Amino acid sequence: MSLEALEKRVRALEDVEAIRNLKATYAGYCDDNYDADRIAELFVEDAVWESSELGRFEGREAIRQFFRRASEIYTFAIHYSLNSRIQVHGDTATARWYLFMPCTVGEGDRAMWRAGIDDEEYVRVDGRWMFKHKRATGLFNTPFDEGWADNRFAQSS
């Protein structure tokens, strides 16, 4: 194998790892009471963040404003991002992640289980990977004490 081919393979591995770290950083900020300013800085200016349950927010500032309210929706959350499939194409990339999220919601701090799929697009800006489009699709949202067998999509509050 040539040095050039080896460098290309190492670069691809480094890109995948950088995207995993971006996702972990995002989850950490969400789990730290939804730090809106730090979360927003992970997205490019014209990014889109959307959720099948929570809506669509276009642009970094709209994303920031949504996350300023997120801790009122989720008073506690732990984001587990699992089974990633990351594909890098030069300075762009896509990924699919599975989300498992034990959380508490609403004023009554109702314990819930949430799971879903995150389909994401990324772009490299000045050597740094950032979110371009994040789409979350719910698979279940159910009370902790009831589980998801009988009612996969319960009301959160």
MIKE-647663 format. One record per atom (N, C-alpha, C, O): x, y, z; residue in three letters. Coordinates in steps of 0.1 Angstrom, whole numbers, padded with zeros to 4 digits, always signed. Example, Ala and Ser with C-alpha at 12.3 -4.5 7.8 and 13.67 -1.06 7.14 Angstrom:
% MIKE-647663
+0132-0057+0078ALA
+0123-0045+0078ALA
+0132-0033+0078ALA
+0142-0033+0085ALA
+0128-0022+0071SER
+0137-0011+0071SER
+0129+0000+0079SER
+0134+0011+0080SER
This chain:
% MIKE-647663
+0009-0012+0000MET
+0000+0000+0000MET
+0009+0012+0000MET
+0019+0013+0007MET
+0005+0022-0008SER
+0013+0034-0009SER
+0011+0043+0003SER
+0001+0042+0010SER
+0020+0052+0005LEU
+0019+0062+0016LEU
+0006+0070+0014LEU
-0001+0073+0023LEU
+0004+0074+0001GLU
-0008+0082-0002GLU
-0021+0075+0001GLU
-0030+0081+0007GLU
-0022+0062-0002ALA
-0034+0054+0001ALA
-0035+0053+0016ALA
-0047+0053+0021ALA
-0024+0051+0023LEU
-0025+0049+0037LEU
-0030+0063+0044LEU
-0038+0063+0053LEU
-0025+0074+0039GLU
-0029+0087+0044GLU
-0044+0089+0042GLU
-0050+0095+0051GLU
-0049+0085+0030LYS
-0063+0087+0027LYS
-0071+0078+0037LYS
-0082+0083+0042LYS
-0067+0066+0040ARG
-0074+0057+0049ARG
-0074+0063+0063ARG
-0084+0063+0070ARG
-0063+0068+0068VAL
-0062+0074+0081VAL
-0071+0087+0082VAL
-0078+0089+0092VAL
-0071+0095+0071ARG
-0079+0107+0071ARG
-0094+0103+0073ARG
-0101+0110+0080ARG
-0098+0093+0066ALA
-0112+0088+0066ALA
-0115+0084+0081ALA
-0126+0087+0086ALA
-0106+0076+0087LEU
-0109+0072+0101LEU
-0109+0084+0110LEU
-0118+0085+0119LEU
-0100+0094+0108GLU
-0101+0106+0116GLU
-0114+0114+0115GLU
-0119+0119+0124GLU
-0119+0114+0102ASP
-0131+0121+0100ASP
-0143+0115+0107ASP
-0151+0121+0113ASP
-0143+0102+0106VAL
-0154+0094+0113VAL
-0153+0096+0128VAL
-0164+0099+0134VAL
-0141+0096+0133GLU
-0140+0098+0148GLU
-0143+0112+0152GLU
-0149+0115+0162GLU
-0140+0122+0143ALA
-0144+0136+0146ALA
-0159+0138+0146ALA
-0164+0145+0154ALA
-0166+0131+0137ILE
-0181+0132+0137ILE
-0186+0125+0149ILE
-0196+0130+0155ILE
-0181+0114+0153ARG
-0185+0107+0166ARG
-0183+0117+0178ARG
-0192+0117+0186ARG
-0172+0124+0178ASN
-0170+0133+0189ASN
-0180+0145+0188ASN
-0184+0150+0199ASN
-0183+0150+0176LEU
-0193+0160+0175LEU
-0206+0155+0181LEU
-0213+0163+0188LEU
-0210+0143+0177LYS
-0223+0138+0182LYS
-0223+0137+0198LYS
-0232+0140+0204LYS
-0212+0132+0203ALA
-0210+0130+0218ALA
-0210+0144+0224ALA
-0216+0145+0235ALA
-0204+0154+0218THR
-0204+0168+0224THR
-0219+0173+0224THR
-0223+0179+0234THR
-0226+0171+0213TYR
-0240+0175+0212TYR
-0248+0169+0224TYR
-0255+0176+0231TYR
-0247+0156+0225ALA
-0254+0148+0236ALA
-0250+0154+0249ALA
-0259+0155+0258ALA
-0237+0156+0252GLY
-0233+0161+0264GLY
-0239+0175+0268GLY
-0243+0177+0279GLY
-0240+0184+0258TYR
-0246+0197+0260TYR
-0261+0195+0263TYR
-0267+0203+0271TYR
-0267+0186+0255CYS
-0282+0184+0258CYS
-0284+0179+0272CYS
-0293+0183+0279CYS
-0275+0170+0276ASP
-0276+0164+0290ASP
-0272+0173+0301ASP
-0274+0170+0313ASP
-0266+0184+0297ASP
-0262+0195+0307ASP
-0272+0206+0307ASP
-0269+0217+0305ASP
-0285+0202+0308ASN
-0296+0211+0309ASN
-0298+0219+0296ASN
-0302+0231+0296ASN
-0295+0213+0285TYR
-0297+0219+0272TYR
-0290+0232+0271TYR
-0297+0243+0270TYR
-0277+0232+0270ASP
-0269+0245+0269ASP
-0271+0250+0255ASP
-0264+0247+0246ASP
-0281+0259+0253ALA
-0285+0264+0240ALA
-0274+0270+0232ALA
-0272+0268+0220ALA
-0266+0279+0239ASP
-0255+0286+0232ASP
-0244+0276+0227ASP
-0240+0277+0215ASP
-0241+0267+0235ARG
-0230+0257+0231ARG
-0236+0247+0220ARG
-0229+0244+0211ARG
-0248+0243+0222ILE
-0254+0235+0212ILE
-0255+0242+0198ILE
-0251+0236+0188ILE
-0259+0254+0198ALA
-0261+0262+0186ALA
-0248+0263+0178ALA
-0247+0263+0166ALA
-0237+0264+0186GLU
-0224+0266+0179GLU
-0219+0253+0172GLU
-0209+0254+0165GLU
-0226+0242+0174LEU
-0222+0230+0167LEU
-0229+0229+0153LEU
-0226+0220+0145LEU
-0237+0239+0150PHE
-0245+0239+0137PHE
-0240+0251+0129PHE
-0236+0261+0133PHE
-0240+0248+0115VAL
-0237+0259+0106VAL
-0248+0269+0106VAL
-0259+0266+0111VAL
-0246+0281+0101GLU
-0256+0292+0101GLU
-0269+0288+0095GLU
-0279+0292+0100GLU
-0269+0281+0084ASP
-0281+0277+0077ASP
-0286+0263+0080ASP
-0293+0257+0072ASP
-0282+0258+0091ALA
-0286+0244+0095ALA
-0301+0242+0098ALA
-0308+0252+0099ALA
-0305+0230+0097VAL
-0319+0226+0101VAL
-0318+0216+0112VAL
-0311+0206+0111VAL
-0326+0218+0122TRP
-0328+0208+0133TRP
-0343+0205+0132TRP
-0351+0214+0134TRP
-0347+0192+0131GLU
-0361+0189+0131GLU
-0364+0175+0138GLU
-0355+0167+0138GLU
-0376+0175+0143SER
-0380+0163+0150SER
-0395+0160+0147SER
-0403+0169+0145SER
-0398+0147+0145SER
-0412+0144+0142SER
-0421+0148+0153SER
-0433+0149+0150SER
-0417+0150+0165GLU
-0425+0154+0176GLU
-0424+0168+0180GLU
-0433+0174+0186GLU
-0412+0174+0178LEU
-0410+0188+0184LEU
-0409+0199+0174LEU
-0409+0211+0178LEU
-0409+0196+0161GLY
-0410+0206+0151GLY
-0397+0208+0143GLY
-0388+0200+0144GLY
-0397+0218+0134ARG
-0386+0221+0125ARG
-0381+0235+0128ARG
-0388+0244+0129ARG
-0367+0236+0129PHE
-0361+0249+0132PHE
-0350+0251+0122PHE
-0341+0243+0121PHE
-0351+0262+0115GLU
-0342+0265+0104GLU
-0333+0277+0108GLU
-0338+0288+0111GLU
-0320+0275+0107GLY
-0310+0285+0110GLY
-0305+0283+0124GLY
-0312+0279+0133GLY
-0292+0287+0126ARG
-0286+0286+0139ARG
-0294+0293+0150ARG
-0295+0288+0161ARG
-0298+0305+0147GLU
-0305+0313+0158GLU
-0319+0306+0162GLU
-0322+0306+0174GLU
-0326+0301+0152ALA
-0338+0294+0155ALA
-0336+0281+0164ALA
-0343+0278+0173ALA
-0325+0274+0160ILE
-0321+0262+0168ILE
-0317+0267+0182ILE
-0321+0260+0192ILE
-0310+0278+0184ARG
-0306+0283+0197ARG
-0319+0286+0205ARG
-0320+0282+0217ARG
-0329+0292+0199GLN
-0341+0296+0206GLN
-0349+0284+0210GLN
-0354+0283+0221GLN
-0349+0274+0202PHE
-0356+0261+0206PHE
-0349+0255+0218PHE
-0356+0251+0227PHE
-0336+0254+0218PHE
-0329+0248+0229PHE
-0330+0256+0242PHE
-0328+0251+0253PHE
-0333+0269+0241ARG
-0335+0277+0253ARG
-0347+0272+0260ARG
-0348+0275+0272ARG
-0357+0266+0253ARG
-0369+0261+0259ARG
-0369+0246+0262ARG
-0377+0241+0269ARG
-0359+0240+0257ALA
-0359+0225+0258ALA
-0358+0220+0272ALA
-0364+0209+0275ALA
-0352+0227+0281SER
-0351+0222+0295SER
-0365+0223+0302SER
-0366+0217+0313SER
-0374+0230+0296GLU
-0388+0230+0301GLU
-0395+0218+0297GLU
-0404+0213+0304GLU
-0392+0213+0285ILE
-0398+0201+0280ILE
-0392+0188+0287ILE
-0399+0180+0292ILE
-0379+0188+0286TYR
-0371+0176+0292TYR
-0364+0182+0304TYR
-0353+0189+0303TYR
-0368+0179+0316THR
-0362+0184+0328THR
-0350+0176+0332THR
-0341+0180+0340THR
-0348+0164+0326PHE
-0337+0155+0327PHE
-0336+0146+0315PHE
-0347+0142+0310PHE
-0324+0144+0310ALA
-0323+0135+0299ALA
-0309+0130+0298ALA
-0299+0136+0301ALA
-0308+0117+0294ILE
-0295+0111+0290ILE
-0296+0106+0276ILE
-0304+0097+0273ILE
-0288+0112+0267HIS
-0289+0108+0253HIS
-0278+0097+0250HIS
-0266+0099+0251HIS
-0283+0085+0247TYR
-0274+0074+0243TYR
-0275+0073+0227TYR
-0286+0070+0222TYR
-0265+0076+0220SER
-0264+0075+0206SER
-0257+0063+0202SER
-0245+0061+0205SER
-0264+0054+0195LEU
-0259+0040+0193LEU
-0259+0036+0178LEU
-0266+0043+0170LEU
-0251+0026+0175ASN
-0251+0019+0162ASN
-0250+0029+0150ASN
-0258+0029+0141ASN
-0240+0037+0151SER
-0238+0048+0140SER
-0233+0041+0127SER
-0225+0032+0127SER
-0238+0047+0117ARG
-0233+0044+0103ARG
-0229+0057+0097ARG
-0238+0065+0093ARG
-0217+0060+0096ILE
-0212+0073+0092ILE
-0205+0071+0078ILE
-0197+0062+0076ILE
-0209+0080+0069GLN
-0203+0079+0055GLN
-0197+0093+0052GLN
-0204+0103+0052GLN
-0184+0094+0049VAL
-0178+0106+0046VAL
-0175+0107+0031VAL
-0171+0098+0025VAL
-0178+0119+0026HIS
-0176+0122+0012HIS
-0169+0135+0010HIS
-0175+0145+0008HIS
-0156+0135+0012GLY
-0148+0147+0012GLY
-0151+0156+0023GLY
-0149+0153+0035GLY
-0157+0168+0021ASP
-0160+0177+0031ASP
-0175+0177+0036ASP
-0180+0186+0043ASP
-0182+0166+0032THR
-0196+0164+0036THR
-0197+0150+0042THR
-0188+0141+0038THR
-0207+0147+0050ALA
-0209+0134+0055ALA
-0223+0132+0059ALA
-0230+0142+0061ALA
-0227+0120+0060THR
-0240+0116+0065THR
-0239+0105+0076THR
-0229+0098+0076THR
-0249+0104+0084ALA
-0249+0094+0094ALA
-0263+0090+0098ALA
-0272+0099+0097ALA
-0265+0078+0103ARG
-0277+0074+0110ARG
-0273+0068+0123ARG
-0264+0060+0124ARG
-0280+0073+0133TRP
-0278+0069+0147TRP
-0291+0064+0153TRP
-0302+0069+0149TRP
-0290+0055+0162TYR
-0302+0051+0170TYR
-0301+0058+0184TYR
-0290+0058+0190TYR
-0312+0064+0188LEU
-0312+0071+0201LEU
-0320+0064+0211LEU
-0331+0059+0208LEU
-0315+0062+0223PHE
-0322+0057+0234PHE
-0321+0068+0245PHE
-0309+0072+0248PHE
-0332+0072+0251MET
-0331+0084+0260MET
-0341+0082+0272MET
-0353+0085+0270MET
-0336+0078+0283PRO
-0344+0079+0295PRO
-0344+0094+0299PRO
-0334+0101+0298PRO
-0356+0098+0303CYS
-0358+0113+0305CYS
-0370+0115+0315CYS
-0378+0106+0318CYS
-0370+0127+0320THR
-0382+0132+0327THR
-0387+0144+0319THR
-0380+0152+0314THR
-0400+0145+0319VAL
-0407+0156+0311VAL
-0417+0163+0318VAL
-0424+0158+0327VAL
-0418+0176+0314GLY
-0429+0184+0319GLY
-0428+0189+0334GLY
-0419+0185+0341GLY
-0438+0196+0338GLU
-0439+0201+0351GLU
-0439+0190+0362GLU
-0434+0192+0373GLU
-0445+0179+0359GLY
-0447+0168+0369GLY
-0435+0159+0369GLY
-0435+0149+0376GLY
-0425+0162+0361ASP
-0413+0153+0360ASP
-0416+0139+0358ASP
-0412+0130+0366ASP
-0424+0136+0348ARG
-0429+0122+0345ARG
-0417+0115+0338ARG
-0411+0120+0328ARG
-0414+0103+0344ALA
-0403+0095+0338ALA
-0407+0088+0325ALA
-0418+0082+0325ALA
-0399+0090+0315MET
-0403+0084+0302MET
-0391+0077+0296MET
-0379+0080+0299MET
-0394+0068+0287TRP
-0384+0062+0278TRP
-0387+0067+0264TRP
-0398+0068+0260TRP
-0376+0071+0257ARG
-0378+0076+0244ARG
-0367+0069+0235ARG
-0356+0066+0240ARG
-0371+0066+0223ALA
-0361+0060+0213ALA
-0365+0066+0200ALA
-0376+0069+0197ALA
-0355+0066+0191GLY
-0357+0072+0178GLY
-0345+0070+0169GLY
-0335+0063+0173GLY
-0346+0075+0157ILE
-0335+0074+0147ILE
-0331+0089+0144ILE
-0340+0097+0142ILE
-0319+0091+0144ASP
-0313+0104+0140ASP
-0306+0103+0127ASP
-0296+0096+0126ASP
-0311+0109+0116ASP
-0305+0110+0103ASP
-0298+0124+0103ASP
-0305+0134+0104ASP
-0285+0124+0100GLU
-0278+0137+0101GLU
-0269+0139+0089GLU
-0264+0130+0082GLU
-0268+0152+0085GLU
-0258+0156+0075GLU
-0248+0166+0082GLU
-0252+0174+0090GLU
-0236+0165+0077TYR
-0225+0173+0083TYR
-0217+0179+0072TYR
-0218+0175+0060TYR
-0210+0190+0075VAL
-0202+0197+0066VAL
-0189+0201+0074VAL
-0190+0205+0086VAL
-0178+0200+0067ARG
-0165+0205+0073ARG
-0163+0219+0070ARG
-0163+0223+0058ARG
-0161+0227+0080VAL
-0159+0242+0079VAL
-0146+0245+0086VAL
-0145+0243+0098VAL
-0137+0250+0078ASP
-0124+0254+0084ASP
-0118+0243+0092ASP
-0112+0245+0103ASP
-0119+0231+0087GLY
-0113+0219+0093GLY
-0121+0213+0104GLY
-0117+0203+0110GLY
-0133+0218+0107ARG
-0141+0214+0118ARG
-0154+0208+0113ARG
-0161+0215+0105ARG
-0158+0196+0117TRP
-0171+0191+0114TRP
-0182+0197+0121TRP
-0181+0200+0134TRP
-0193+0201+0114MET
-0205+0207+0121MET
-0218+0201+0115MET
-0218+0195+0104MET
-0228+0202+0123PHE
-0241+0198+0118PHE
-0247+0207+0107PHE
-0246+0219+0108PHE
-0252+0201+0097LYS
-0259+0208+0086LYS
-0274+0205+0087LYS
-0282+0215+0085LYS
-0278+0193+0089HIS
-0292+0189+0090HIS
-0293+0178+0100HIS
-0286+0168+0099HIS
-0301+0179+0110LYS
-0304+0169+0120LYS
-0319+0166+0120LYS
-0327+0175+0123LYS
-0322+0153+0117ARG
-0336+0149+0116ARG
-0338+0138+0126ARG
-0332+0127+0125ARG
-0347+0140+0136ALA
-0350+0130+0146ALA
-0364+0124+0143ALA
-0374+0131+0142ALA
-0365+0111+0142THR
-0378+0104+0140THR
-0380+0095+0152THR
-0372+0086+0155THR
-0391+0097+0159GLY
-0394+0089+0171GLY
-0398+0075+0168GLY
-0406+0072+0158GLY
-0393+0065+0176LEU
-0398+0051+0175LEU
-0407+0048+0186LEU
-0416+0040+0185LEU
-0404+0053+0198PHE
-0414+0052+0209PHE
-0411+0063+0219PHE
-0400+0068+0221PHE
-0421+0067+0227ASN
-0421+0077+0237ASN
-0432+0072+0247ASN
-0444+0074+0245ASN
-0427+0066+0258THR
-0437+0059+0267THR
-0433+0061+0281THR
-0421+0062+0285THR
-0442+0060+0290PRO
-0439+0062+0305PRO
-0430+0050+0310PRO
-0432+0039+0306PRO
-0421+0054+0318PHE
-0411+0045+0324PHE
-0419+0033+0330PHE
-0415+0021+0328PHE
-0429+0036+0338ASP
-0436+0025+0346ASP
-0445+0016+0337ASP
-0450+0006+0342ASP
-0448+0020+0325GLU
-0457+0013+0316GLU
-0449+0005+0305GLU
-0454-0005+0300GLU
-0438+0010+0301GLY
-0430+0004+0290GLY
-0437+0007+0277GLY
-0446+0015+0276GLY
-0431+0001+0266TRP
-0436+0005+0253TRP
-0444-0006+0246TRP
-0447-0005+0234TRP
-0446-0017+0252ALA
-0453-0028+0246ALA
-0468-0025+0242ALA
-0472-0028+0231ALA
-0475-0018+0251ASP
-0489-0015+0249ASP
-0491-0002+0242ASP
-0501+0000+0235ASP
-0483+0008+0245ASN
-0485+0022+0241ASN
-0472+0028+0237ASN
-0465+0033+0246ASN
-0468+0027+0224ARG
-0455+0032+0220ARG
-0454+0047+0220ARG
-0443+0052+0221ARG
-0465+0054+0219PHE
-0464+0069+0218PHE
-0474+0075+0228PHE
-0485+0080+0224PHE
-0471+0076+0240ALA
-0479+0082+0250ALA
-0476+0097+0250ALA
-0466+0102+0246ALA
-0486+0105+0256GLN
-0483+0119+0258GLN
-0473+0121+0268GLN
-0473+0114+0278GLN
-0464+0130+0266SER
-0453+0132+0276SER
-0457+0138+0289SER
-0452+0136+0299SER
-0467+0147+0289SER
-0472+0153+0301SER
-0486+0151+0303SER
-0492+0156+0314SER
